[in-house]
């Protein structure tokens, strides 16, 4: 009788016993989820924020997410026709590079696609992120309390307190579209309550035992 692909053994090298056990548990959890749920989706994310992702997890509490362990997930799925856990999973494995994750669910396909096509959350941009737009400040009164003068100066703006109002003494460019946002600029944008980052999840592919691998 041919050996089932579900009986694949896991080979983890260059790790101590405790670390090997933890990795094997991770691989086993991924494979158990493949067996439990009807379909597997690969997704790519931008501007990940833990608070926003918690909301997403809550919306899909009857499903299972895996992310942050790409190499282990590749091992769990298999990377060749010989070691893939199920037929076609090696195609999913190749996509597990960078900011990606897996969703295992039994919800209808149209529900999955509708949810993630509309899912996005605005948040504050982190230092190093590429600015989606140019933000400037014109000289004059700022919407900051006067006691913040010292802090605002440390962030690179020339300010003075006049009549208990914090004033910008010269025009300033906080960030430029298409260029990285600096550390000081990121802090200023947060003080200004300008959320330039968008946390998004986009589907990359789908796999099911019935339909096999499909790319979006």
Order of alpha helices (4+ residues) and beta strands (2+ residues): alpha-beta-alpha-beta-alpha-alpha-beta-alpha-beta-beta-beta-alpha-beta-beta-beta-alpha-beta-beta
